[in-house]
Amino acid sequence: MQTPIMDKDEKIRRNRAKTTQRIVEALEEVIAERGIEGVGVNRVAEKANVSKVLIYRYFGGMEGLFEYYVKMGKLFPIFTPSVLDQIRPLHESDIARIWYRQVIQTYRYFRTFKAAREILKASVIENDPIAETTARAQDDEMTRLVSQLSFVKGADTQAISAIILGAMTYLTIMAQNDRTMVSIDLRSEEGWNRIENAVKAIYISLNKMAIHTKDVELELQSSHFPVAQW
């Protein structure tokens, strides 16, 4: 049987979790309506129907709220050690599939949700503390994700990922602005199918190169569990 003190602590935790969720949902709505540069503590507090004091108490202000939002796992997946063990490639050729699936899924999410697309723009906004914090949090998450899913030693996976992820980020921003790239219509599904097929081809080629490069070592599963489908 729980003591009254334990009941009270649990109630406080649940209330904080619910309030945090309301604030995050309000943040998403304001971002979608006004863009990252139009977000302010008063607008978010009003949308969430909470005092702005709570935003400062929970997150330290808007910069902390944006950092929390980027790192909570909605934009970039957070893999536990057990999931990583399942994802680890079973065969040499699995690494390409792991990576192109992750890149394609991640940027499909960014293209689908306006608030997420607006978050990507933080990397091209200058002289704005919130944008700088948000861009830094995104880079931290991308760095973590690349580190978790590399499964490769002896290759510069960070530089390769910077090129691929940077290009996908830029193309996603261009798509929101109704632009084309090398005459590919980034507003159309046909255009993005071509982009995604190119991403697949790049990773498959890199995977083949890694297999035949003496200085590169691929980290495979030691067990015979199938590679997770995600």
C-alpha positions in Angstrom: 0.0 0.0 0.0 1.3 3.4 -1.0 1.9 6.0 1.7 0.3 9.4 1.4 3.7 11.0 0.6 4.3 8.5 -2.2 0.8 9.2 -3.6 1.5 12.9 -3.5 4.8 12.6 -5.3 3.3 10.4 -8.0 0.5 12.9 -8.5 3.0 15.7 -8.8 5.0 13.7 -11.4 1.9 12.9 -13.4 0.7 16.5 -13.4 4.1 17.7 -14.5 4.1 15.1 -17.3 0.7 16.2 -18.5 1.6 19.9 -18.3 4.9 19.3 -20.2 2.9 17.5 -22.9 0.5 20.4 -23.2 3.4 22.9 -23.5 5.1 20.8 -26.2 1.9 20.4 -28.2 1.3 24.2 -27.9 4.9 24.8 -29.1 4.3 22.7 -32.2 1.1 24.5 -33.0 2.7 27.9 -32.6 5.7 26.9 -34.7 3.3 25.6 -37.5 1.3 28.8 -37.4 4.1 31.4 -37.1 7.4 29.6 -37.9 10.3 29.4 -35.5 11.0 33.1 -35.5 7.4 33.9 -34.5 7.4 31.7 -31.3 7.4 33.4 -27.9 6.8 32.4 -24.3 3.6 34.3 -24.1 2.1 32.7 -27.2 3.1 29.2 -26.1 1.8 29.7 -22.6 -1.5 31.1 -23.9 -1.9 28.2 -26.3 -1.1 25.7 -23.6 -3.4 27.5 -21.1 -0.6 27.6 -18.5 1.3 30.4 -16.8 4.5 31.4 -18.6 6.2 30.9 -15.2 5.8 27.2 -15.6 7.7 27.3 -18.9 10.6 29.0 -17.2 10.3 26.6 -14.2 10.3 23.4 -16.3 12.6 24.4 -19.2 14.4 27.6 -18.1 12.8 29.6 -20.9 12.2 29.2 -24.7 15.7 28.1 -25.5 15.4 25.2 -23.1 12.0 24.3 -24.4 13.2 24.2 -28.0 16.2 22.0 -26.9 13.9 19.7 -25.0 11.6 19.4 -28.0 14.4 18.6 -30.4 15.9 16.0 -28.1 12.7 14.2 -26.9 12.8 11.7 -29.7 10.1 13.0 -32.0 12.4 14.3 -34.7 15.3 11.9 -34.3 14.8 8.4 -32.9 16.4 7.4 -29.6 17.7 3.8 -29.7 18.2 1.8 -26.5 21.1 -0.6 -26.3 18.8 -3.6 -26.7 17.3 -2.0 -29.9 20.7 -1.2 -31.2 21.7 -4.9 -30.7 18.7 -5.9 -32.9 19.5 -3.2 -35.5 23.1 -4.2 -35.8 23.6 -5.7 -39.3 23.7 -9.4 -39.7 25.3 -9.4 -43.1 27.8 -7.0 -44.7 25.3 -5.6 -47.2 22.7 -4.8 -44.4 24.5 -1.5 -43.5 23.3 0.3 -46.6 19.7 -0.7 -45.9 19.9 0.4 -42.2 21.1 3.8 -43.2 19.0 4.6 -46.3 15.8 3.5 -44.4 16.7 5.8 -41.5 17.4 8.8 -43.6 14.3 8.3 -45.8 12.0 7.8 -42.8 13.5 10.8 -40.9 13.0 13.2 -43.7 9.6 11.9 -44.6 8.6 12.9 -41.1 10.1 16.4 -41.6 8.2 16.8 -44.9 4.9 15.6 -43.4 4.8 17.8 -40.3 5.0 21.6 -40.7 6.4 22.2 -37.2 9.2 19.7 -37.8 10.0 21.4 -41.2 10.2 24.8 -39.5 12.6 23.3 -36.9 15.0 22.4 -39.8 15.1 26.1 -40.8 16.9 26.9 -37.5 20.2 26.0 -39.2 19.8 28.8 -41.7 18.6 31.6 -39.4 21.2 34.0 -38.3 21.7 36.1 -35.1 18.8 34.5 -33.2 19.5 32.8 -29.8 16.6 30.4 -30.1 17.6 29.4 -33.6 21.2 28.8 -32.5 20.1 26.7 -29.6 17.7 24.7 -31.8 20.3 24.2 -34.5 22.9 23.1 -31.9 20.4 20.6 -30.4 19.7 19.2 -33.9 23.4 18.8 -34.6 23.8 17.0 -31.2 21.0 14.6 -32.1 22.3 14.0 -35.7 25.8 13.3 -34.2 24.3 10.9 -31.7 22.3 9.1 -34.4 25.3 8.8 -36.8 27.4 7.4 -33.9 24.8 4.9 -32.9 24.1 3.6 -36.4 27.6 3.7 -38.0 28.6 0.1 -37.4 31.7 0.9 -39.4 35.4 1.5 -38.3 38.0 3.0 -40.5 35.6 5.2 -42.6 34.7 8.9 -42.0 31.0 8.2 -41.4 30.6 11.7 -39.9 31.8 13.5 -43.1 29.7 11.2 -45.3 26.6 11.8 -43.1 27.2 15.5 -43.0 26.9 15.6 -46.8 23.8 13.3 -47.0 21.9 14.8 -44.1 22.9 18.4 -45.0 21.6 17.8 -48.5 18.4 16.3 -47.3 17.9 19.2 -44.9 18.4 21.7 -47.6 16.1 19.9 -50.1 13.4 19.7 -47.4 13.6 23.4 -46.8 13.6 24.1 -50.5 10.5 21.9 -50.9 8.6 23.9 -48.3 9.5 27.0 -50.3 8.0 25.5 -53.4 11.4 25.4 -55.2 13.0 22.9 -57.6 16.5 21.5 -57.6 18.2 20.5 -60.9 14.7 20.7 -62.4 13.4 18.1 -59.9 10.0 19.2 -58.6 10.4 19.0 -54.8 6.7 19.6 -54.3 5.8 16.3 -55.9 5.9 12.7 -54.8 7.6 11.8 -58.0 10.4 14.2 -57.3 10.9 12.8 -53.8 10.8 9.2 -55.1 13.8 10.2 -57.3 15.6 11.8 -54.3 15.0 8.7 -52.1 16.1 6.3 -54.8 19.3 8.4 -55.2 19.9 8.1 -51.4 19.5 4.3 -51.6 21.9 4.2 -54.5 24.5 6.2 -52.7 24.4 4.1 -49.5 24.5 0.9 -51.5 27.6 2.1 -53.4 29.2 3.2 -50.1 28.4 -0.2 -48.6 30.0 -2.1 -51.5 33.1 0.2 -51.3 33.4 -0.5 -47.6 33.2 -4.2 -48.1 36.2 -4.1 -50.5 38.3 -1.6 -48.6 41.0 -3.2 -46.4 41.1 -0.4 -43.8 37.4 -0.5 -43.2 35.8 -2.9 -40.7 32.1 -3.6 -40.5 30.6 -4.4 -37.1 28.2 -7.2 -37.6 25.9 -9.2 -35.2 27.6 -12.1 -33.5 24.2 -13.8 -33.0 21.7 -14.9 -35.6 18.8 -12.7 -34.7 17.2 -11.1 -37.8 17.9 -7.4 -38.4 15.0 -5.3 -36.9 12.5 -3.9 -39.4 11.9 -0.3 -38.7 
